[in-house]
Amino acid sequence: MAVEPVNYINDLDPKYPLGGDSISDGDDHIRNIKRAIKDTFPNVDGPVDLTTAEFGALKSSLSNGGIVASCKYNGSQIMYKEGVTTVQDLGGGGYRVNFDSAITDFNDHYAPIITPFWSVPDLRPTLVSLTGFNENWVEFIITRINADGTNGGAEGNGFSLLIVDMITNPTP
């Protein structure tokens, strides 16, 4: 009898046990199923009574910790992205980040958090100015300030961006 190695539910193979397997080895399969359930849900010590809709809403509210889109851009290419399709360099330190799907109610309860990266950290102040946004994209300009307070240009190497849903603990 072939008993698959199991740690979690996703390790269970629905093809097992095979039709020709010995009945006497069935207890190994039952132990695998129990182990997978207990290891997948180690802190569940009572009934789970969520409906499918409630479970879906809970999953949606917990995914990515409220982050609905994010990316890391190194000045020439996207190094990481989730919920983002492209980054457009608009010149002069300006960027447009396009989302892979519309973020409805963007201006009501979402916050863009932008952190610029520089090749030479010289502790000059950096300004990130949001210049436009809608449900499909966000635009901003990154500039540095010279020691004398004048605009130091936008010679940065890139940025990281998080779009955060500011509504916390939604009820499923």
KEKE-3310 file (N, C-alpha, C; in steps of 0.2 Angstrom, whole numbers, plus 5000, padded with zeros to 4 digits):
npx = (5004:5003:5006:5004:5016:5011:5008:5000:4984:4984:4993:4987:4983:4970:4969:4973:4967:4973:4963:4967:4974:4979:4966:4970:4980:4973:4971:4983:4980:4969:4975:4984:4975:4969:4981:4984:4973:4974:4987:4985:4976:4980:4976:4962:4950:4937:4920:4919:4910:4907:4899:4900:4900:4904:4916:4923:4923:4930:4942:4946:4947:4958:4968:4985:4986:4978:4984:4981:4988:5005:5022:5039:5051:5065:5070:5072:5066:5052:5054:5046:5029:5012:4996:4998:5002:5010:5024:5026:5039:5038:5047:5057:5057:5044:5031:5020:5010:5001:4987:4982:4969:4954:4953:4940:4932:4943:4947:4941:4944:4958:4975:4990:5007:5023:5039:5055:5070:5088:5103:5115:5115:5113:5107:5099:5084:5069:5055:5039:5027:5010:5002:4991:4977:4967:4954:4962:4976:4990:4999:5014:5027:5044:5056:5072:5078:5090:5104:5103:5089:5084:5076:5082:5081:5077:5085:5083:5084:5072:5058:5047:5030:5015:4998:4986:4972:4962:4951:4948:4947:4934:4917:4913)
npy = (4994:5011:5024:5041:5054:5065:5081:5093:5098:5101:5092:5080:5067:5064:5052:5042:5030:5018:5007:4993:4992:4986:4982:4982:4992:5003:5011:5018:5028:5035:5040:5049:5058:5063:5069:5079:5087:5092:5098:5108:5116:5121:5128:5127:5124:5121:5122:5127:5139:5147:5154:5151:5163:5172:5166:5169:5183:5186:5180:5189:5201:5199:5196:5200:5209:5221:5227:5232:5233:5233:5237:5236:5246:5248:5259:5255:5243:5233:5226:5218:5214:5216:5216:5226:5232:5239:5251:5268:5279:5295:5305:5318:5314:5310:5297:5285:5273:5258:5249:5232:5229:5238:5249:5251:5265:5272:5285:5286:5278:5273:5272:5278:5273:5279:5275:5282:5277:5279:5281:5286:5288:5303:5309:5320:5329:5321:5323:5317:5319:5317:5317:5314:5303:5288:5275:5267:5270:5278:5293:5301:5312:5312:5321:5328:5338:5352:5357:5370:5372:5373:5365:5349:5341:5325:5313:5300:5282:5273:5266:5260:5255:5255:5252:5254:5248:5258:5255:5246:5229:5224:5218:5202)
npz = (5000:4996:5005:5006:5011:5023:5030:5030:5025:5012:5007:5006:4995:4984:4977:4985:4997:4986:4975:4975:4987:5003:5016:5029:5030:5030:5042:5043:5033:5039:5050:5044:5038:5050:5056:5046:5047:5060:5061:5051:5057:5070:5082:5083:5094:5095:5088:5071:5064:5053:5039:5021:5015:5025:5029:5017:5017:5028:5025:5014:5021:5029:5020:5015:5026:5025:5015:4999:4987:4981:4978:4973:4966:4956:4949:4936:4934:4939:4955:4963:4964:4968:4964:4956:4939:4930:4931:4927:4922:4923:4921:4928:4942:4943:4944:4938:4945:4940:4943:4944:4944:4946:4961:4970:4977:4980:4985:4997:5008:5006:5008:5000:5003:5001:4999:4995:4987:4987:4979:4985:5001:5009:5019:5016:5016:5009:4999:4995:4984:4981:4966:4959:4957:4955:4954:4946:4945:4953:4955:4958:4964:4967:4976:4981:4995:4995:5005:5007:5006:4994:4979:4976:4965:4957:4958:4962:4964:4964:4972:4985:4986:4995:4995:5006:5014:5024:5032:5046:5054:5047:5048:5045)
capx = (5000:5006:5003:5008:5018:5006:5009:4995:4978:4986:4998:4983:4982:4963:4969:4974:4971:4972:4958:4970:4978:4976:4962:4974:4984:4968:4972:4988:4977:4965:4980:4986:4970:4969:4987:4984:4968:4976:4992:4983:4972:4982:4973:4955:4948:4929:4917:4920:4903:4907:4896:4905:4901:4907:4923:4926:4924:4936:4949:4947:4949:4964:4974:4990:4986:4975:4987:4978:4992:5011:5027:5046:5054:5072:5072:5072:5062:5048:5057:5041:5023:5006:4990:5001:5004:5016:5026:5028:5043:5035:5052:5058:5055:5037:5030:5013:5009:4995:4984:4980:4961:4951:4952:4934:4932:4950:4948:4937:4948:4964:4981:4996:5013:5028:5046:5060:5077:5093:5110:5120:5111:5117:5103:5095:5076:5065:5048:5035:5020:5005:5000:4985:4975:4960:4954:4966:4983:4992:5004:5018:5034:5049:5061:5076:5080:5097:5105:5100:5082:5081:5074:5088:5080:5074:5090:5082:5084:5066:5053:5042:5023:5010:4991:4983:4965:4962:4946:4951:4942:4928:4913:4912)
capy = (5000:5017:5030:5047:5058:5071:5086:5098:5096:5101:5086:5074:5065:5061:5046:5037:5024:5015:5002:4987:4993:4981:4985:4982:4998:5009:5015:5023:5034:5038:5044:5054:5063:5067:5073:5084:5092:5095:5102:5113:5120:5119:5132:5127:5119:5121:5122:5133:5140:5152:5152:5151:5170:5174:5164:5173:5190:5186:5179:5195:5206:5197:5195:5205:5214:5227:5230:5230:5234:5235:5236:5239:5248:5250:5264:5253:5238:5231:5220:5214:5218:5213:5221:5231:5229:5243:5258:5272:5284:5301:5310:5323:5311:5308:5290:5282:5265:5256:5244:5227:5230:5245:5249:5255:5269:5273:5291:5286:5274:5270:5277:5276:5274:5278:5276:5282:5274:5283:5277:5288:5291:5308:5312:5326:5327:5319:5324:5313:5323:5314:5322:5312:5296:5286:5268:5263:5272:5283:5297:5305:5315:5312:5326:5329:5345:5353:5359:5377:5372:5373:5359:5346:5337:5319:5308:5293:5275:5270:5267:5255:5258:5251:5255:5251:5249:5261:5252:5240:5224:5224:5213:5197)
capz = (5000:4996:5010:5005:5017:5025:5035:5030:5021:5004:5006:5005:4988:4984:4974:4990:4995:4979:4975:4977:4994:5009:5020:5035:5030:5030:5048:5041:5029:5043:5054:5039:5038:5056:5057:5042:5050:5067:5059:5047:5061:5077:5087:5083:5099:5096:5081:5066:5062:5048:5033:5016:5013:5031:5028:5011:5019:5033:5021:5010:5025:5032:5016:5015:5031:5023:5009:4993:4981:4983:4973:4974:4959:4957:4945:4929:4933:4945:4958:4967:4963:4970:4963:4951:4933:4928:4934:4922:4924:4920:4921:4934:4948:4943:4943:4939:4946:4937:4947:4940:4944:4949:4968:4971:4983:4982:4988:5003:5013:5005:5009:4997:5007:4996:5002:4990:4988:4984:4978:4990:5007:5012:5024:5013:5016:5003:4998:4991:4983:4978:4961:4956:4959:4954:4955:4942:4946:4958:4952:4963:4962:4973:4976:4987:4996:4996:5012:5007:5006:4987:4976:4974:4960:4958:4956:4966:4961:4964:4978:4987:4987:4998:4995:5012:5016:5031:5036:5050:5057:5044:5050:5039)
cpx = (5004:5003:5007:5010:5014:5008:5003:4989:4980:4991:4993:4982:4975:4963:4971:4968:4968:4967:4961:4974:4975:4972:4965:4978:4979:4969:4978:4985:4973:4970:4983:4981:4969:4975:4986:4979:4971:4982:4990:4980:4974:4979:4965:4953:4940:4927:4919:4914:4902:4903:4901:4906:4905:4915:4927:4927:4930:4942:4951:4950:4956:4970:4978:4989:4983:4979:4984:4982:4999:5016:5034:5049:5061:5075:5072:5067:5058:5052:5052:5035:5017:5000:4992:5003:5010:5018:5029:5033:5041:5041:5052:5056:5048:5036:5022:5013:5002:4993:4982:4972:4959:4950:4946:4935:4939:4951:4945:4941:4954:4970:4987:5002:5019:5035:5051:5066:5082:5099:5115:5116:5115:5113:5099:5088:5074:5058:5045:5028:5016:5002:4993:4984:4968:4960:4959:4974:4984:4998:5008:5024:5038:5055:5065:5077:5087:5098:5103:5093:5079:5080:5081:5087:5077:5079:5089:5083:5078:5063:5050:5036:5019:5003:4988:4976:4964:4956:4948:4945:4935:4924:4912:4904)
cpy = (5006:5022:5036:5051:5064:5075:5091:5095:5096:5096:5080:5073:5061:5054:5040:5036:5021:5009:4995:4987:4988:4985:4986:4988:5004:5013:5020:5029:5038:5043:5050:5060:5067:5071:5080:5090:5096:5099:5108:5118:5119:5122:5131:5121:5119:5121:5128:5134:5145:5150:5153:5159:5173:5173:5168:5180:5191:5185:5186:5200:5205:5197:5201:5210:5220:5230:5227:5230:5236:5233:5238:5240:5250:5255:5262:5247:5236:5225:5215:5218:5213:5218:5227:5228:5233:5249:5262:5278:5290:5307:5315:5321:5309:5301:5289:5275:5263:5250:5238:5226:5236:5244:5254:5259:5271:5279:5291:5283:5271:5275:5274:5278:5273:5280:5276:5279:5278:5279:5279:5292:5296:5312:5318:5324:5326:5321:5320:5317:5319:5319:5320:5304:5295:5279:5264:5264:5277:5286:5301:5307:5314:5317:5326:5337:5346:5356:5367:5378:5372:5366:5355:5341:5330:5313:5301:5287:5271:5271:5260:5259:5253:5255:5251:5253:5252:5258:5246:5236:5225:5218:5208:5197)
cpz = (5000:5000:5009:5011:5017:5031:5036:5025:5014:5002:5004:4998:4988:4980:4978:4995:4989:4980:4977:4983:4999:5014:5027:5036:5030:5036:5047:5037:5034:5048:5050:5039:5044:5057:5052:5044:5056:5065:5055:5052:5068:5083:5087:5088:5100:5088:5077:5063:5057:5042:5027:5014:5019:5030:5022:5013:5024:5029:5017:5015:5028:5027:5015:5020:5030:5017:5003:4986:4984:4977:4975:4967:4960:4953:4938:4929:4940:4948:4961:4965:4965:4969:4958:4945:4930:4932:4928:4925:4920:4919:4927:4940:4949:4941:4943:4940:4944:4941:4942:4939:4948:4957:4969:4977:4985:4986:4995:5009:5012:5006:5005:5002:5003:5000:4996:4992:4984:4984:4983:4995:5010:5017:5022:5014:5009:5004:4993:4990:4979:4973:4958:4957:4956:4955:4951:4942:4951:4955:4958:4960:4968:4971:4982:4988:4998:5003:5013:5007:4999:4985:4974:4969:4962:4955:4959:4961:4961:4971:4980:4988:4990:4997:5001:5013:5023:5035:5040:5053:5054:5047:5044:5038)
residu = (MET:ALA:VAL:GLU:PRO:VAL:ASN:TYR:ILE:ASN:ASP:LEU:ASP:PRO:LYS:TYR:PRO:LEU:GLY:GLY:ASP:SER:ILE:SER:ASP:GLY:ASP:ASP:HIS:ILE:ARG:ASN:ILE:LYS:ARG:ALA:ILE:LYS:ASP:THR:PHE:PRO:ASN:VAL:ASP:GLY:PRO:VAL:ASP:LEU:THR:THR:ALA:GLU:PHE:GLY:ALA:LEU:LYS:SER:SER:LEU:SER:ASN:GLY:GLY:ILE:VAL:ALA:SER:CYS:LYS:TYR:ASN:GLY:SER:GLN:ILE:MET:TYR:LYS:GLU:GLY:VAL:THR:THR:VAL:GLN:ASP:LEU:GLY:GLY:GLY:GLY:TYR:ARG:VAL:ASN:PHE:ASP:SER:ALA:ILE:THR:ASP:PHE:ASN:ASP:HIS:TYR:ALA:PRO:ILE:ILE:THR:PRO:PHE:TRP:SER:VAL:PRO:ASP:LEU:ARG:PRO:THR:LEU:VAL:SER:LEU:THR:GLY:PHE:ASN:GLU:ASN:TRP:VAL:GLU:PHE:ILE:ILE:THR:ARG:ILE:ASN:ALA:ASP:GLY:THR:ASN:GLY:GLY:ALA:GLU:GLY:ASN:GLY:PHE:SER:LEU:LEU:ILE:VAL:ASP:MET:ILE:THR:ASN:PRO:THR:PRO)
# end
